Amino acid sequence: MPALVLVGLGAFLITIALALVFFVVPAQKKTPLDINSTTVTEVAPGAVLVGRALAGNAPTELNADRPECRPEDGAEAAAGDEGEGDAPEGEAVETQDGAEADDSEVQFPVSCFIDNDIPLYSQRRVMAVEPSDADVITLQAAQSLLREDIAGGDEVEALINATIDRITLDRVTAQPVDEATSTLQVVAGGADDTAPTGFVREGLQYKFPFDTEQRAYDYFDASTFTTNPIEFVGETSVGGIEAYEFTQELGPIDMWSSIRDHFASISDGYDPAVESILASYRREGMTAGQWGLEGDPDRPVDMRRFYTNTRTVYVNPATGQIINGKEDIFQFFAEDQAEADAFFSDKARLEEEKAEPTRTAVRFQSGWNDETQESTLAAAQDSADTLNTFGRIVPAVLGILGLLSLIGGIVLGLRGSRGGTGGRTTRTRA
């Protein structure tokens, strides 16, 4: 009986160990349904074109004292020297900003509406909402880019742009479901209209799959409604936790065209909310001189906003959790794709634009702050520890104990069998 008990116990322990490895733990590799996290970036100096100031032809407070931005010195609203194709010093730049503009109104250079070297930060809250079940989870993410120098970022004026994203994902693969359940509301800085955008989405965004592989993945960009590869860079560690580094280089992407095409593909007819959103991505009725462009300063130009971003994320491969991230966002205006490509590839011009912006829409480069990293790493460590405990340690211990028990039972059984046979033989001979 002791031998049978040991053999049975050993077989049971080995079965439990195998079940943990091949059935129980894999079944638990699903995105938890209680997600509620907030990520905040470090405050970093950046630049932003203040849309309200541009629309009202009123230089911002930070630029109001510059000679070219003072109404009484409108004759000095020149955009540079003739060698750069701009108006010579002292020559007025007086052009219409739209058909309804007053002919006598001085049109300031765009630089008068760009606040440079201001403190910016981004924040995002992601939480699980309904519908969510054993197979899918719906995430709602509210993300915004704000100015820290305006009422601590609490006022509407501090908002540069915002999105409210809603997406339903497979809990294992982290891929969006193949249904038109995704919505993305875009709020332009200073605008009151929002544009809901139900569509079928492709690409990862808030999480990678469990057991992340060392390869490129498709990744969705909410600023342009486009999906592009994010490349595997290498293995590293973040706060002592194993991580894979992925990087995505985007742009220049014509934002007006990409967003317009997206809306056109999912809706019919005119939508005033969509038109309100698109208005901030295209500027007509202004002159080359106002934008600091080469050539005739009085030449009318049609400018579109272009988007570039170098996105880096660090992913824990076991859980697929993003445990750190950073972005280098630069949005600027250009006449067309060719001019945008040429401008962005000219590093000297980019440095000049960074110091004295004339066409910048948004410039923001930052990564997660220390508090966000600490909380994210703690959650990732808990998840990794759980998977490691029940996927490796417990099965190994149970397997070893089961094997020892099984061997012990077999040995005990063999010894008992030999001892019993010997006793019966002796009594027979007597």
TORKOL-4160 file (C-alpha; in steps of 0.2 Angstrom, whole numbers, padded with zeros to 4 digits, m for minus):
430
<pt num="1" X="0000" Y="0000" Z="0000"/>
<pt num="2" X="0014" Y="0013" Z="0004"/>
<pt num="3" X="0022" Y="0009" Z="m0013"/>
<pt num="4" X="0005" Y="0012" Z="m0022"/>
<pt num="5" X="0002" Y="0028" Z="m0013"/>
<pt num="6" X="0019" Y="0035" Z="m0018"/>
<pt num="7" X="0017" Y="0030" Z="m0036"/>
<pt num="8" X="0000" Y="0037" Z="m0036"/>
<pt num="9" X="0006" Y="0053" Z="m0028"/>
<pt num="10" X="0020" Y="0055" Z="m0040"/>
<pt num="11" X="0009" Y="0052" Z="m0055"/>
<pt num="12" X="m0003" Y="0065" Z="m0048"/>
<pt num="13" X="0011" Y="0078" Z="m0045"/>
<pt num="14" X="0018" Y="0076" Z="m0062"/>
<pt num="15" X="0001" Y="0077" Z="m0070"/>
<pt num="16" X="m0002" Y="0094" Z="m0061"/>
<pt num="17" X="0015" Y="0100" Z="m0067"/>
<pt num="18" X="0012" Y="0096" Z="m0085"/>
<pt num="19" X="m0006" Y="0104" Z="m0084"/>
<pt num="20" X="0002" Y="0120" Z="m0077"/>
<pt num="21" X="0014" Y="0121" Z="m0091"/>
<pt num="22" X="0004" Y="0116" Z="m0106"/>
<pt num="23" X="m0014" Y="0121" Z="m0101"/>
<pt num="24" X="m0017" Y="0132" Z="m0085"/>
<pt num="25" X="m0003" Y="0145" Z="m0088"/>
<pt num="26" X="m0006" Y="0147" Z="m0107"/>
<pt num="27" X="m0025" Y="0149" Z="m0103"/>
<pt num="28" X="m0020" Y="0163" Z="m0091"/>
<pt num="29" X="m0010" Y="0172" Z="m0104"/>
<pt num="30" X="m0023" Y="0185" Z="m0107"/>
<pt num="31" X="m0024" Y="0204" Z="m0105"/>
<pt num="32" X="m0032" Y="0207" Z="m0088"/>
<pt num="33" X="m0050" Y="0214" Z="m0087"/>
<pt num="34" X="m0045" Y="0227" Z="m0073"/>
<pt num="35" X="m0034" Y="0238" Z="m0083"/>
<pt num="36" X="m0033" Y="0256" Z="m0077"/>
<pt num="37" X="m0017" Y="0265" Z="m0079"/>
<pt num="38" X="m0010" Y="0282" Z="m0082"/>
<pt num="39" X="0006" Y="0287" Z="m0091"/>
<pt num="40" X="0013" Y="0304" Z="m0090"/>
<pt num="41" X="0029" Y="0311" Z="m0099"/>
<pt num="42" X="0042" Y="0322" Z="m0092"/>
<pt num="43" X="0039" Y="0340" Z="m0095"/>
<pt num="44" X="0050" Y="0345" Z="m0109"/>
<pt num="45" X="0053" Y="0362" Z="m0119"/>
<pt num="46" X="0044" Y="0362" Z="m0136"/>
<pt num="47" X="0035" Y="0373" Z="m0148"/>
<pt num="48" X="0017" Y="0375" Z="m0154"/>
<pt num="49" X="0008" Y="0385" Z="m0167"/>
<pt num="50" X="m0007" Y="0393" Z="m0157"/>
<pt num="51" X="m0022" Y="0391" Z="m0168"/>
<pt num="52" X="m0033" Y="0404" Z="m0160"/>
<pt num="53" X="m0020" Y="0417" Z="m0162"/>
<pt num="54" X="m0017" Y="0413" Z="m0180"/>
<pt num="55" X="m0035" Y="0413" Z="m0184"/>
<pt num="56" X="m0038" Y="0430" Z="m0175"/>
<pt num="57" X="m0022" Y="0437" Z="m0183"/>
<pt num="58" X="m0016" Y="0442" Z="m0165"/>
<pt num="59" X="0002" Y="0438" Z="m0160"/>
<pt num="60" X="0003" Y="0427" Z="m0144"/>
<pt num="61" X="0008" Y="0435" Z="m0128"/>
<pt num="62" X="0026" Y="0428" Z="m0129"/>
<pt num="63" X="0029" Y="0436" Z="m0146"/>
<pt num="64" X="0019" Y="0452" Z="m0144"/>
<pt num="65" X="0035" Y="0462" Z="m0140"/>
<pt num="66" X="0044" Y="0457" Z="m0156"/>
<pt num="67" X="0046" Y="0471" Z="m0168"/>
<pt num="68" X="0038" Y="0461" Z="m0183"/>
<pt num="69" X="0024" Y="0456" Z="m0171"/>
<pt num="70" X="0018" Y="0473" Z="m0166"/>
<pt num="71" X="0003" Y="0481" Z="m0175"/>
<pt num="72" X="0011" Y="0498" Z="m0174"/>
<pt num="73" X="0027" Y="0492" Z="m0182"/>
<pt num="74" X="0018" Y="0482" Z="m0196"/>
<pt num="75" X="0030" Y="0489" Z="m0209"/>
<pt num="76" X="0043" Y="0478" Z="m0200"/>
<pt num="77" X="0033" Y="0462" Z="m0202"/>
<pt num="78" X="0046" Y="0455" Z="m0214"/>
<pt num="79" X="0051" Y="0437" Z="m0214"/>
<pt num="80" X="0070" Y="0438" Z="m0218"/>
<pt num="81" X="0082" Y="0445" Z="m0230"/>
<pt num="82" X="0082" Y="0444" Z="m0249"/>
<pt num="83" X="0096" Y="0431" Z="m0250"/>
<pt num="84" X="0084" Y="0419" Z="m0242"/>
<pt num="85" X="0070" Y="0423" Z="m0253"/>
<pt num="86" X="0060" Y="0433" Z="m0240"/>
<pt num="87" X="0056" Y="0452" Z="m0239"/>
<pt num="88" X="0070" Y="0464" Z="m0236"/>
<pt num="89" X="0072" Y="0471" Z="m0219"/>
<pt num="90" X="0059" Y="0486" Z="m0216"/>
<pt num="91" X="0048" Y="0480" Z="m0230"/>
<pt num="92" X="0030" Y="0478" Z="m0226"/>
<pt num="93" X="0021" Y="0461" Z="m0228"/>
<pt num="94" X="0003" Y="0465" Z="m0230"/>
<pt num="95" X="m0007" Y="0451" Z="m0238"/>
<pt num="96" X="m0024" Y="0444" Z="m0236"/>
<pt num="97" X="m0027" Y="0429" Z="m0224"/>
<pt num="98" X="m0043" Y="0423" Z="m0232"/>
<pt num="99" X="m0056" Y="0431" Z="m0244"/>
<pt num="100" X="m0064" Y="0441" Z="m0230"/>
<pt num="101" X="m0048" Y="0449" Z="m0223"/>
<pt num="102" X="m0047" Y="0468" Z="m0222"/>
<pt num="103" X="m0035" Y="0474" Z="m0236"/>
<pt num="104" X="m0028" Y="0487" Z="m0224"/>
<pt num="105" X="m0024" Y="0474" Z="m0210"/>
<pt num="106" X="m0006" Y="0470" Z="m0207"/>
<pt num="107" X="m0003" Y="0451" Z="m0209"/>
<pt num="108" X="0010" Y="0445" Z="m0197"/>
<pt num="109" X="0023" Y="0432" Z="m0200"/>
<pt num="110" X="0018" Y="0415" Z="m0194"/>
<pt num="111" X="0032" Y="0416" Z="m0182"/>
<pt num="112" X="0022" Y="0428" Z="m0172"/>
<pt num="113" X="0009" Y="0414" Z="m0168"/>
<pt num="114" X="0022" Y="0401" Z="m0163"/>
<pt num="115" X="0026" Y="0399" Z="m0145"/>
<pt num="116" X="0044" Y="0392" Z="m0143"/>
<pt num="117" X="0053" Y="0384" Z="m0129"/>
<pt num="118" X="0038" Y="0382" Z="m0118"/>
<pt num="119" X="0035" Y="0367" Z="m0106"/>
<pt num="120" X="0025" Y="0353" Z="m0113"/>
<pt num="121" X="0019" Y="0336" Z="m0107"/>
<pt num="122" X="0008" Y="0322" Z="m0113"/>
<pt num="123" X="m0003" Y="0311" Z="m0102"/>
<pt num="124" X="m0014" Y="0296" Z="m0106"/>
<pt num="125" X="m0026" Y="0286" Z="m0096"/>
<pt num="126" X="m0031" Y="0268" Z="m0102"/>
<pt num="127" X="m0045" Y="0259" Z="m0094"/>
<pt num="128" X="m0055" Y="0243" Z="m0098"/>
<pt num="129" X="m0073" Y="0246" Z="m0102"/>
<pt num="130" X="m0088" Y="0236" Z="m0109"/>
<pt num="131" X="m0089" Y="0225" Z="m0119"/>
<pt num="132" X="m0076" Y="0214" Z="m0112"/>
<pt num="133" X="m0077" Y="0195" Z="m0109"/>
<pt num="134" X="m0066" Y="0179" Z="m0109"/>
<pt num="135" X="m0059" Y="0183" Z="m0127"/>
<pt num="136" X="m0059" Y="0201" Z="m0130"/>
<pt num="137" X="m0056" Y="0217" Z="m0120"/>
<pt num="138" X="m0062" Y="0235" Z="m0124"/>
<pt num="139" X="m0050" Y="0249" Z="m0120"/>
<pt num="140" X="m0053" Y="0267" Z="m0119"/>
<pt num="141" X="m0039" Y="0279" Z="m0119"/>
<pt num="142" X="m0039" Y="0298" Z="m0116"/>
<pt num="143" X="m0023" Y="0306" Z="m0122"/>
<pt num="144" X="m0019" Y="0324" Z="m0122"/>
<pt num="145" X="m0004" Y="0336" Z="m0125"/>
<pt num="146" X="m0004" Y="0351" Z="m0114"/>
<pt num="147" X="0006" Y="0366" Z="m0109"/>
<pt num="148" X="0013" Y="0366" Z="m0092"/>
<pt num="149" X="0015" Y="0385" Z="m0092"/>
<pt num="150" X="m0004" Y="0389" Z="m0093"/>
<pt num="151" X="m0013" Y="0387" Z="m0076"/>
<pt num="152" X="m0003" Y="0371" Z="m0073"/>
<pt num="153" X="m0011" Y="0363" Z="m0088"/>
<pt num="154" X="m0029" Y="0363" Z="m0080"/>
<pt num="155" X="m0037" Y="0376" Z="m0092"/>
<pt num="156" X="m0044" Y="0373" Z="m0109"/>
<pt num="157" X="m0031" Y="0385" Z="m0116"/>
<pt num="158" X="m0017" Y="0373" Z="m0110"/>
<pt num="159" X="m0024" Y="0360" Z="m0122"/>
<pt num="160" X="m0014" Y="0358" Z="m0138"/>
<pt num="161" X="m0023" Y="0342" Z="m0144"/>
<pt num="162" X="m0032" Y="0327" Z="m0138"/>
<pt num="163" X="m0040" Y="0311" Z="m0143"/>
<pt num="164" X="m0052" Y="0299" Z="m0135"/>
<pt num="165" X="m0048" Y="0282" Z="m0142"/>
<pt num="166" X="m0059" Y="0266" Z="m0140"/>
<pt num="167" X="m0054" Y="0249" Z="m0147"/>
<pt num="168" X="m0058" Y="0231" Z="m0144"/>
<pt num="169" X="m0044" Y="0219" Z="m0144"/>
<pt num="170" X="m0041" Y="0200" Z="m0143"/>
<pt num="171" X="m0035" Y="0197" Z="m0125"/>
<pt num="172" X="m0021" Y="0185" Z="m0131"/>
<pt num="173" X="m0014" Y="0193" Z="m0147"/>
<pt num="174" X="m0017" Y="0211" Z="m0143"/>
<pt num="175" X="m0023" Y="0213" Z="m0161"/>
<pt num="176" X="m0039" Y="0223" Z="m0164"/>
<pt num="177" X="m0055" Y="0213" Z="m0168"/>
<pt num="178" X="m0059" Y="0212" Z="m0187"/>
<pt num="179" X="m0075" Y="0223" Z="m0184"/>
<pt num="180" X="m0079" Y="0241" Z="m0186"/>
<pt num="181" X="m0079" Y="0244" Z="m0167"/>
<pt num="182" X="m0065" Y="0256" Z="m0166"/>
<pt num="183" X="m0068" Y="0274" Z="m0163"/>
<pt num="184" X="m0056" Y="0289" Z="m0162"/>
<pt num="185" X="m0062" Y="0306" Z="m0157"/>
<pt num="186" X="m0050" Y="0320" Z="m0162"/>
<pt num="187" X="m0051" Y="0337" Z="m0153"/>
<pt num="188" X="m0041" Y="0350" Z="m0161"/>
<pt num="189" X="m0033" Y="0363" Z="m0150"/>
<pt num="190" X="m0045" Y="0377" Z="m0146"/>
<pt num="191" X="m0059" Y="0368" Z="m0156"/>
<pt num="192" X="m0076" Y="0363" Z="m0149"/>
<pt num="193" X="m0081" Y="0350" Z="m0162"/>
<pt num="194" X="m0076" Y="0332" Z="m0161"/>
<pt num="195" X="m0077" Y="0319" Z="m0174"/>
<pt num="196" X="m0081" Y="0301" Z="m0170"/>
<pt num="197" X="m0073" Y="0289" Z="m0182"/>
<pt num="198" X="m0079" Y="0271" Z="m0181"/>
<pt num="199" X="m0068" Y="0260" Z="m0192"/>
<pt num="200" X="m0059" Y="0243" Z="m0193"/>
<pt num="201" X="m0042" Y="0245" Z="m0186"/>
<pt num="202" X="m0026" Y="0236" Z="m0189"/>
<pt num="203" X="m0010" Y="0236" Z="m0179"/>
<pt num="204" X="m0004" Y="0235" Z="m0161"/>
<pt num="205" X="m0005" Y="0251" Z="m0150"/>
<pt num="206" X="m0007" Y="0249" Z="m0131"/>
<pt num="207" X="0000" Y="0232" Z="m0129"/>
<pt num="208" X="0010" Y="0218" Z="m0137"/>
<pt num="209" X="0005" Y="0200" Z="m0137"/>
<pt num="210" X="0011" Y="0188" Z="m0124"/>
<pt num="211" X="0028" Y="0180" Z="m0128"/>
<pt num="212" X="0032" Y="0194" Z="m0139"/>
<pt num="213" X="0044" Y="0189" Z="m0154"/>
<pt num="214" X="0060" Y="0197" Z="m0160"/>
<pt num="215" X="0052" Y="0204" Z="m0176"/>
<pt num="216" X="0043" Y="0219" Z="m0183"/>
<pt num="217" X="0025" Y="0222" Z="m0179"/>
<pt num="218" X="0011" Y="0233" Z="m0187"/>
<pt num="219" X="0008" Y="0248" Z="m0176"/>
<pt num="220" X="m0006" Y="0260" Z="m0177"/>
<pt num="221" X="m0003" Y="0279" Z="m0176"/>
<pt num="222" X="m0018" Y="0289" Z="m0169"/>
<pt num="223" X="m0011" Y="0306" Z="m0176"/>
<pt num="224" X="m0012" Y="0301" Z="m0194"/>
<pt num="225" X="m0024" Y="0286" Z="m0194"/>
<pt num="226" X="m0011" Y="0275" Z="m0202"/>
<pt num="227" X="m0003" Y="0258" Z="m0198"/>
<pt num="228" X="0016" Y="0256" Z="m0201"/>
<pt num="229" X="0029" Y="0243" Z="m0195"/>
<pt num="230" X="0038" Y="0245" Z="m0179"/>
<pt num="231" X="0055" Y="0237" Z="m0180"/>
<pt num="232" X="0063" Y="0226" Z="m0167"/>
<pt num="233" X="0080" Y="0234" Z="m0161"/>
<pt num="234" X="0087" Y="0222" Z="m0148"/>
<pt num="235" X="0086" Y="0215" Z="m0131"/>
<pt num="236" X="0089" Y="0226" Z="m0116"/>
<pt num="237" X="0082" Y="0228" Z="m0098"/>
<pt num="238" X="0072" Y="0242" Z="m0090"/>
<pt num="239" X="0073" Y="0243" Z="m0071"/>
<pt num="240" X="0080" Y="0226" Z="m0070"/>
<pt num="241" X="0065" Y="0219" Z="m0080"/>
<pt num="242" X="0069" Y="0210" Z="m0097"/>
<pt num="243" X="0063" Y="0221" Z="m0112"/>
<pt num="244" X="0063" Y="0221" Z="m0131"/>
<pt num="245" X="0066" Y="0238" Z="m0139"/>
<pt num="246" X="0056" Y="0243" Z="m0154"/>
<pt num="247" X="0057" Y="0258" Z="m0164"/>
<pt num="248" X="0046" Y="0266" Z="m0177"/>
<pt num="249" X="0052" Y="0280" Z="m0189"/>
<pt num="250" X="0037" Y="0290" Z="m0197"/>
<pt num="251" X="0035" Y="0304" Z="m0209"/>
<pt num="252" X="0034" Y="0316" Z="m0216"/>
<pt num="253" X="0016" Y="0311" Z="m0218"/>
<pt num="254" X="0003" Y="0323" Z="m0225"/>
<pt num="255" X="m0009" Y="0324" Z="m0211"/>
<pt num="256" X="m0023" Y="0333" Z="m0220"/>
<pt num="257" X="m0023" Y="0320" Z="m0234"/>
<pt num="258" X="m0021" Y="0305" Z="m0223"/>
<pt num="259" X="m0035" Y="0311" Z="m0211"/>
<pt num="260" X="m0046" Y="0316" Z="m0225"/>
<pt num="261" X="m0044" Y="0300" Z="m0234"/>
<pt num="262" X="m0048" Y="0290" Z="m0218"/>
<pt num="263" X="m0064" Y="0300" Z="m0215"/>
<pt num="264" X="m0069" Y="0298" Z="m0233"/>
<pt num="265" X="m0067" Y="0279" Z="m0232"/>
<pt num="266" X="m0079" Y="0277" Z="m0217"/>
<pt num="267" X="m0092" Y="0291" Z="m0219"/>
<pt num="268" X="m0103" Y="0298" Z="m0233"/>
<pt num="269" X="m0107" Y="0316" Z="m0237"/>
<pt num="270" X="m0102" Y="0333" Z="m0228"/>
<pt num="271" X="m0098" Y="0332" Z="m0209"/>
<pt num="272" X="m0095" Y="0349" Z="m0201"/>
<pt num="273" X="m0086" Y="0341" Z="m0187"/>
<pt num="274" X="m0074" Y="0333" Z="m0199"/>
<pt num="275" X="m0071" Y="0349" Z="m0208"/>
<pt num="276" X="m0067" Y="0358" Z="m0192"/>
<pt num="277" X="m0054" Y="0345" Z="m0188"/>
<pt num="278" X="m0046" Y="0346" Z="m0205"/>
<pt num="279" X="m0046" Y="0365" Z="m0205"/>
<pt num="280" X="m0031" Y="0364" Z="m0193"/>
<pt num="281" X="m0021" Y="0354" Z="m0205"/>
<pt num="282" X="m0022" Y="0365" Z="m0220"/>
<pt num="283" X="m0019" Y="0384" Z="m0221"/>
<pt num="284" X="m0024" Y="0394" Z="m0237"/>
<pt num="285" X="m0024" Y="0412" Z="m0242"/>
<pt num="286" X="m0007" Y="0416" Z="m0234"/>
<pt num="287" X="0009" Y="0421" Z="m0242"/>
<pt num="288" X="0027" Y="0414" Z="m0244"/>
<pt num="289" X="0034" Y="0429" Z="m0234"/>
<pt num="290" X="0023" Y="0425" Z="m0219"/>
<pt num="291" X="0029" Y="0407" Z="m0219"/>
<pt num="292" X="0047" Y="0412" Z="m0221"/>
<pt num="293" X="0048" Y="0403" Z="m0238"/>
<pt num="294" X="0060" Y="0406" Z="m0252"/>
<pt num="295" X="0055" Y="0415" Z="m0268"/>
<pt num="296" X="0043" Y="0429" Z="m0270"/>
<pt num="297" X="0037" Y="0434" Z="m0253"/>
<pt num="298" X="0020" Y="0440" Z="m0260"/>
<pt num="299" X="0017" Y="0423" Z="m0268"/>
<pt num="300" X="0001" Y="0415" Z="m0262"/>
<pt num="301" X="0004" Y="0397" Z="m0254"/>
<pt num="302" X="m0007" Y="0383" Z="m0249"/>
<pt num="303" X="0002" Y="0375" Z="m0234"/>
<pt num="304" X="m0002" Y="0358" Z="m0227"/>
<pt num="305" X="0003" Y="0350" Z="m0210"/>
<pt num="306" X="0016" Y="0336" Z="m0210"/>
<pt num="307" X="0019" Y="0324" Z="m0196"/>
<pt num="308" X="0035" Y="0315" Z="m0191"/>
<pt num="309" X="0038" Y="0304" Z="m0176"/>
<pt num="310" X="0052" Y="0293" Z="m0169"/>
<pt num="311" X="0043" Y="0282" Z="m0157"/>
<pt num="312" X="0052" Y="0270" Z="m0146"/>
<pt num="313" X="0044" Y="0257" Z="m0134"/>
<pt num="314" X="0051" Y="0244" Z="m0122"/>
<pt num="315" X="0041" Y="0228" Z="m0121"/>
<pt num="316" X="0042" Y="0215" Z="m0108"/>
<pt num="317" X="0042" Y="0199" Z="m0119"/>
<pt num="318" X="0033" Y="0187" Z="m0107"/>
<pt num="319" X="0018" Y="0198" Z="m0104"/>
<pt num="320" X="0018" Y="0210" Z="m0119"/>
<pt num="321" X="0017" Y="0225" Z="m0108"/>
<pt num="322" X="0025" Y="0241" Z="m0113"/>
<pt num="323" X="0035" Y="0246" Z="m0098"/>
<pt num="324" X="0043" Y="0262" Z="m0105"/>
<pt num="325" X="0041" Y="0273" Z="m0120"/>
<pt num="326" X="0047" Y="0290" Z="m0128"/>
<pt num="327" X="0042" Y="0300" Z="m0144"/>
<pt num="328" X="0050" Y="0313" Z="m0154"/>
<pt num="329" X="0036" Y="0322" Z="m0163"/>
<pt num="330" X="0038" Y="0336" Z="m0175"/>
<pt num="331" X="0024" Y="0343" Z="m0185"/>
<pt num="332" X="0027" Y="0357" Z="m0198"/>
<pt num="333" X="0019" Y="0365" Z="m0213"/>
<pt num="334" X="0025" Y="0363" Z="m0231"/>
<pt num="335" X="0018" Y="0366" Z="m0248"/>
<pt num="336" X="0018" Y="0348" Z="m0254"/>
<pt num="337" X="0026" Y="0331" Z="m0251"/>
<pt num="338" X="0042" Y="0335" Z="m0260"/>
<pt num="339" X="0045" Y="0351" Z="m0251"/>
<pt num="340" X="0042" Y="0343" Z="m0234"/>
<pt num="341" X="0054" Y="0329" Z="m0238"/>
<pt num="342" X="0067" Y="0341" Z="m0243"/>
<pt num="343" X="0065" Y="0352" Z="m0228"/>
<pt num="344" X="0065" Y="0337" Z="m0216"/>
<pt num="345" X="0081" Y="0330" Z="m0223"/>
<pt num="346" X="0090" Y="0346" Z="m0222"/>
<pt num="347" X="0097" Y="0345" Z="m0204"/>
<pt num="348" X="0104" Y="0363" Z="m0204"/>
<pt num="349" X="0087" Y="0370" Z="m0208"/>
<pt num="350" X="0079" Y="0359" Z="m0195"/>
<pt num="351" X="0091" Y="0367" Z="m0182"/>
<pt num="352" X="0087" Y="0384" Z="m0188"/>
<pt num="353" X="0068" Y="0380" Z="m0187"/>
<pt num="354" X="0070" Y="0374" Z="m0169"/>
<pt num="355" X="0079" Y="0390" Z="m0164"/>
<pt num="356" X="0068" Y="0402" Z="m0174"/>
<pt num="357" X="0052" Y="0393" Z="m0179"/>
<pt num="358" X="0043" Y="0399" Z="m0194"/>
<pt num="359" X="0032" Y="0384" Z="m0200"/>
<pt num="360" X="0032" Y="0373" Z="m0184"/>
<pt num="361" X="0015" Y="0366" Z="m0179"/>
<pt num="362" X="0020" Y="0355" Z="m0164"/>
<pt num="363" X="0038" Y="0350" Z="m0158"/>
<pt num="364" X="0038" Y="0339" Z="m0143"/>
<pt num="365" X="0051" Y="0326" Z="m0138"/>
<pt num="366" X="0049" Y="0317" Z="m0121"/>
<pt num="367" X="0048" Y="0300" Z="m0112"/>
<pt num="368" X="0038" Y="0293" Z="m0097"/>
<pt num="369" X="0042" Y="0302" Z="m0081"/>
<pt num="370" X="0049" Y="0293" Z="m0066"/>
<pt num="371" X="0033" Y="0290" Z="m0057"/>
<pt num="372" X="0025" Y="0282" Z="m0072"/>
<pt num="373" X="0040" Y="0271" Z="m0075"/>
<pt num="374" X="0040" Y="0265" Z="m0057"/>
<pt num="375" X="0021" Y="0261" Z="m0057"/>
<pt num="376" X="0022" Y="0252" Z="m0074"/>
<pt num="377" X="0038" Y="0242" Z="m0069"/>
<pt num="378" X="0030" Y="0236" Z="m0053"/>
<pt num="379" X="0014" Y="0230" Z="m0062"/>
<pt num="380" X="0025" Y="0222" Z="m0075"/>
<pt num="381" X="0036" Y="0213" Z="m0062"/>
<pt num="382" X="0020" Y="0207" Z="m0053"/>
<pt num="383" X="0014" Y="0199" Z="m0070"/>
<pt num="384" X="0031" Y="0192" Z="m0074"/>
<pt num="385" X="0033" Y="0185" Z="m0057"/>
<pt num="386" X="0016" Y="0176" Z="m0058"/>
<pt num="387" X="0019" Y="0169" Z="m0075"/>
<pt num="388" X="0037" Y="0163" Z="m0069"/>
<pt num="389" X="0030" Y="0156" Z="m0053"/>
<pt num="390" X="0016" Y="0146" Z="m0060"/>
<pt num="391" X="0024" Y="0143" Z="m0077"/>
<pt num="392" X="0041" Y="0138" Z="m0071"/>
<pt num="393" X="0045" Y="0137" Z="m0053"/>
<pt num="394" X="0029" Y="0128" Z="m0047"/>
<pt num="395" X="0029" Y="0115" Z="m0061"/>
<pt num="396" X="0048" Y="0112" Z="m0058"/>
<pt num="397" X="0045" Y="0109" Z="m0040"/>
<pt num="398" X="0030" Y="0098" Z="m0043"/>
<pt num="399" X="0039" Y="0088" Z="m0056"/>
<pt num="400" X="0054" Y="0085" Z="m0045"/>
<pt num="401" X="0043" Y="0079" Z="m0030"/>
<pt num="402" X="0032" Y="0069" Z="m0042"/>
<pt num="403" X="0047" Y="0060" Z="m0050"/>
<pt num="404" X="0055" Y="0057" Z="m0033"/>
<pt num="405" X="0038" Y="0050" Z="m0026"/>
<pt num="406" X="0036" Y="0039" Z="m0041"/>
<pt num="407" X="0054" Y="0032" Z="m0040"/>
<pt num="408" X="0052" Y="0030" Z="m0022"/>
<pt num="409" X="0035" Y="0020" Z="m0024"/>
<pt num="410" X="0043" Y="0009" Z="m0038"/>
<pt num="411" X="0058" Y="0005" Z="m0027"/>
<pt num="412" X="0048" Y="0002" Z="m0012"/>
<pt num="413" X="0036" Y="m0009" Z="m0022"/>
<pt num="414" X="0050" Y="m0019" Z="m0029"/>
<pt num="415" X="0058" Y="m0022" Z="m0012"/>
<pt num="416" X="0042" Y="m0027" Z="m0004"/>
<pt num="417" X="0039" Y="m0039" Z="m0018"/>
<pt num="418" X="0056" Y="m0048" Z="m0016"/>
<pt num="419" X="0054" Y="m0049" Z="0003"/>
<pt num="420" X="0037" Y="m0056" Z="0002"/>
<pt num="421" X="0042" Y="m0070" Z="m0010"/>
<pt num="422" X="0057" Y="m0075" Z="0000"/>
<pt num="423" X="0046" Y="m0078" Z="0016"/>
<pt num="424" X="0033" Y="m0089" Z="0007"/>
<pt num="425" X="0047" Y="m0100" Z="0000"/>
<pt num="426" X="0055" Y="m0103" Z="0017"/>
<pt num="427" X="0039" Y="m0108" Z="0025"/>
<pt num="428" X="0036" Y="m0121" Z="0011"/>
<pt num="429" X="0052" Y="m0129" Z="0013"/>
<pt num="430" X="0050" Y="m0131" Z="0032"/>
